[in-house]
Amino acid sequence: MLAVTWRSIDETRQAIRETKQRTDRPFGVNIVLEWPQKERLEVCLEEGAEVVSLFWGEPAELTSLAHDAGALVMNTVSSAAEAEAAAAAGADVLVAQGWEAGGHVPGEVSTLALTPRVVDVADGVPVVAAGGIADGRGVAAALALGASGAMLGTRFLTSAEASVHAEYKQRVVGASETDTAHGVIFDGGWPDAPHRVLRNRTVKEWEEAGCPTSGSRPGEGEVVATGANGTPVRRYDDAIPTLDVEGNAEDLALYAGQSSGLVRDVMPAKEIVKELASEAEEALHRTSTLGSQEKDAL
């Protein structure tokens, strides 16, 4: 799934073409609907994106556009009401994102409570659970809640292939489930959008100052790193530390979920998938065995 929201039109086109050169498998694009995105989606569809993931906005127009081009649409939701609206708009898959998730999270409902609610109102549309899932036990739990699958972000952030700064990956690997913060903190570029990040120095100093709003935060506007072509990255910008970042990468937005405590190493994505499948199979077998034992005891 390619994140294209913050790429230029030309960069979006190039990213899709590079992806097609690397794989003949289906791939998708993720688009945030906080801003007008019709032109960007049209480019994605022209270039052959087969799956479109929509988030944070009214999906009807772009859902119709994607369907006209033969693409499938996934819509991320954070409440049953959003799920009903997305299903009515024609979503092919609903992603139930719980509050535990890393990155931008508009809702305040946990994955455990949200997923079955979304399943109940989905009217047959497949549901994928997201937020707080980083191993096969979480995948099995999602299936038990009625979801058709699970979406993992934080776990694959620490895949060998993820194009983020090595220090970012190590911070995730070393984190516990209590080492994240949720709020409007890194809002330079996307104001008023709640998100979950690792509690780094920037977050700690902000919390110690009483969690002030934009304009009165400690170190606000300070250049803490540089990105591609020497582009300055300021404290509280919403940019993540990618591979080309130089400077204090640890002070930037380290988006990660509460599942960080379950992430213990950096592995190739292929091995992560194998491990997830094995763990999920084991968890499902264990719960099935428990059910059989209870029946035998009756």
Protein Blocks (a to p, Z undefined) as FASTA:
>chain_A
ZZfklpcfklmmmmmmmmmmmpccdcdddddfkbccklmmmmmmmnopabdcdehiafkl
mmmmmmmnopacddddfbfklmmmmmmnopabdcdddfkbgcjdfbfcdfklmmmmmmmm
nnopacddeehiabfklmmmmmmnopabdcdfklmmmgmklccdfklmmmmmmpcfklcc
cddfblghpahiacdddddfklmmmmmnopaaehiaghihiafbdcehhiacdehiabdc
dfklgcjfklmccdddfklmmpcbdcdfklmmmmmmmmmmmmmmmmmmmmmmmmmmZZ
